[in-house]
Amino acid sequence: MLEIAALLLALLGLAHSVLGERYILIRLFRRELPPLFGGPAFTRNTLRFAWHLTTLLALGISAVLWQLGDGPPAAMIARTLGWCLLACGVLPLLFTRGRHLAWVVLWATGTLCLAWAAR
């Protein structure tokens, strides 16, 4: 059952990114957006990374659900979540050129998860 739940969540995450980009974000960006931190580009990029961050988190949770079916050790789950959080941190770093500081927290938590798993 957990494997089916994992697959459903992974598919939901992928559909969220693809369909959201195509049908929501593109249309939203045609409108005038508030100029956060110097301009509408920052606002657009923040919305884009936040949208796709949801997908990466869904994929990470999906991976954990898949692993739980095998009764994995806690270190395996911590590694999966750590890598997921590091991947999530790439989005705000790239899309806002580091100006949105979510990447710092995501990388810190991901690194702590990986360090705990490696102990």
Secondary structure, 3 states (H helix, E strand, C coil): CHHHHHHHHHHHHHHHHHHHHHHHHHHHHCCCCCCHHHCHHHHHHHHHHHHHHHHHHHHHHHHHHHHHCCCCCHHHHHHHHHHHHHHHHHHHHHHCCCCCCHHHHHHHHHHHHHHHHHC
